[in-house]
Amino acid sequence: MNRTFLFPAAVTTGIRPAPLPGTGTGPASGPVPVPVPAAVRFRAACPDCRGRFELAAAALRLAIGATSRTTFYTFTCPECGASVRKPAGERIIELLTGGGVRTLRLHTAL
């Protein structure tokens, strides 16, 4: 299996926004929404046609399962149309979720 790494191609900002007015800064105030720039794109490659390209967050899907075998991301190759599924480790999960990729949890906590 060819290993292809997924990296953000362009991130327009790395600055976290200030807390929303009236939300406070303590842990009881809940999570502060972090806007994701529309320009975030990810570099990817197709193992079938060996094409290299950039994809918007909307073109990727992340599935988080109970094990590393059931945690993966998918996309459709824009060059050959192949459906591609690749394993997603912790760093890939961080990059994809931080970039606004739609995520599906395949397991629930008991």
C-alpha positions as CSV (number, residue, x, y, z in Angstrom):
1,M,0.0,0.0,0.0
2,N,1.4,3.4,-1.0
3,R,1.5,5.9,1.9
4,T,0.4,9.3,0.8
5,F,0.4,12.1,3.3
6,L,-2.2,14.7,3.6
7,F,-1.2,18.3,4.5
8,P,-3.0,21.6,4.5
9,A,-2.0,23.4,1.3
10,A,-3.1,26.9,2.3
11,V,-4.2,28.1,5.7
12,T,-5.0,31.8,5.7
13,T,-4.7,32.3,9.4
14,G,-3.5,30.6,12.5
15,I,-4.8,33.1,15.0
16,R,-7.5,32.1,17.4
17,P,-10.4,34.5,17.7
18,A,-11.1,36.4,21.0
19,P,-13.9,35.0,23.1
20,L,-17.4,36.2,22.1
21,P,-18.7,39.0,24.2
22,G,-20.7,37.8,27.2
23,T,-19.4,34.2,27.0
24,G,-16.7,34.6,29.7
25,T,-13.4,32.8,29.7
26,G,-13.9,30.1,32.3
27,P,-14.5,26.4,31.6
28,A,-18.2,26.7,32.4
29,S,-18.7,29.1,29.4
30,G,-18.4,26.2,26.9
31,P,-16.4,26.0,23.7
32,V,-15.6,29.1,21.7
33,P,-16.3,28.6,18.0
34,V,-13.3,28.9,15.8
35,P,-14.1,30.1,12.3
36,V,-12.5,28.0,9.5
37,P,-11.2,30.0,6.6
38,A,-12.9,29.1,3.3
39,A,-9.4,29.0,1.6
40,V,-8.2,25.9,3.5
41,R,-7.2,23.3,1.0
42,F,-5.5,19.9,1.4
43,R,-2.9,18.3,-0.7
44,A,-3.7,14.7,-1.6
45,A,-2.7,12.0,-4.1
46,C,-4.5,9.2,-5.8
47,P,-3.0,5.7,-5.5
48,D,-4.7,4.6,-8.7
49,C,-3.6,7.2,-11.2
50,R,-0.8,8.7,-9.1
51,G,-2.3,12.2,-9.6
52,R,-1.4,14.9,-7.1
53,F,-3.9,17.7,-6.4
54,E,-5.5,20.0,-3.8
55,L,-8.9,19.4,-2.4
56,A,-11.2,21.7,-0.5
57,A,-12.5,20.6,2.9
58,A,-15.9,19.8,1.4
59,A,-14.3,17.2,-0.9
60,L,-13.1,15.1,2.0
61,R,-14.9,13.0,4.6
62,L,-13.4,11.7,7.8
63,A,-14.7,8.6,9.6
64,I,-13.5,8.1,13.2
65,G,-13.9,4.5,14.4
66,A,-13.1,2.6,17.6
67,T,-9.8,1.4,16.2
68,S,-7.1,2.6,13.8
69,R,-8.4,0.2,11.2
70,T,-11.8,1.9,11.3
71,T,-10.5,5.5,11.3
72,F,-10.0,6.8,7.8
73,Y,-10.7,9.6,5.3
74,T,-12.2,9.4,1.9
75,F,-12.3,11.5,-1.3
76,T,-12.9,11.1,-5.0
77,C,-10.0,11.6,-7.2
78,P,-10.7,14.7,-9.4
79,E,-8.4,13.3,-12.2
80,C,-9.6,9.7,-12.6
81,G,-12.8,9.6,-10.5
82,A,-11.6,6.7,-8.3
83,S,-13.0,6.5,-4.8
84,V,-10.0,6.7,-2.4
85,R,-10.0,5.6,1.2
86,K,-6.9,6.1,3.4
87,P,-6.1,5.5,7.1
88,A,-6.2,8.6,9.3
89,G,-3.8,8.8,12.3
90,E,-4.0,11.3,15.1
91,R,-2.2,14.1,13.1
92,I,-4.4,13.6,10.1
93,I,-7.5,13.8,12.3
94,E,-6.3,17.1,13.8
95,L,-5.6,18.6,10.4
96,L,-8.9,17.5,8.9
97,T,-11.1,18.5,11.8
98,G,-9.2,21.8,12.2
99,G,-9.7,22.5,8.5
100,G,-13.5,22.0,8.6
101,V,-13.8,18.5,7.1
102,R,-17.1,16.8,7.7
103,T,-16.7,14.1,10.3
104,L,-18.6,10.9,11.1
105,R,-18.2,9.0,14.3
106,L,-18.5,5.3,13.8
107,H,-18.7,4.3,17.5
108,T,-20.3,5.7,20.6
109,A,-19.1,5.9,24.2
110,L,-20.9,3.5,26.5
